[in-house]
Amino acid sequence: HKEYRRQRQMCIRDRAKAGDRGGGDGRRNFQVTRWCAPAYPFVKINVDASWSKASKMGFVGLIVRDMESKFVAAARHPITAPSAAAAEASTLLHGCRLGAELGVRYVILESDSLDAIKCLSSSLSMGSWEAYPVLARVKQLGGDFTDCRWSWVPRSANGVAHKIASIGFSEMSDVVWVVRPPSSLVYVLNNDGLPCPH
């Protein structure tokens, strides 16, 4: 618990520093540059997608971590999508499904797709028509959790999900890892400064 408290304090301090930097237009710049653990009783599912415009194919990458920053599960699935927006929406759909399979009740789904998160947080009609049906399903599945929240982070705070989704990731597709991550993720998880089982 000591390491967890230290990590939480670092995240809070980083967020406070980011909030203190004001932009010239009077708005506050809030830029989280590292992954932060969720508060109790939540788990956080970070999601990302890779997608090729030529083939309309790609991968979704998901990583589930708990309030103590511990690895819970990860997954990688192939996808076919008509657009990058629809691919990013698919990641959130896979995130909801994985959370349900794990029996999670309190979840934060975190993505670096600002458009998808804005649509889920306010109005689905604000987004891409190609992503709309997927996001509508995501919103419906989110209602099945006791508490489901949508969160946007910059790519720098979504590195593990990005790595899993990347086309060059050497692990298999259509795979879910529970309890222990594949060895190829240990380095990325440790880069986040988080405890990782070896």
Secondary structure, 3 states (H helix, E strand, C coil): CHHHHHHHHHHHHHHHHHHHCECCCCCECCCCCCCCCCCCCCEEEEEEEEECCCCCEEEEEEEEECCCCCEEEEEEEEEECCCHHHHHHHHHHHHHHHHHHHCCCEEEEEECCHHHHHHHHCCHHHCCCCCHHHHHHHHHHHCCCCEEEEEECCHHHCHHHHHHHCCCCCCCCCEEEECCCCHHHHHHHHHCCCCCCC
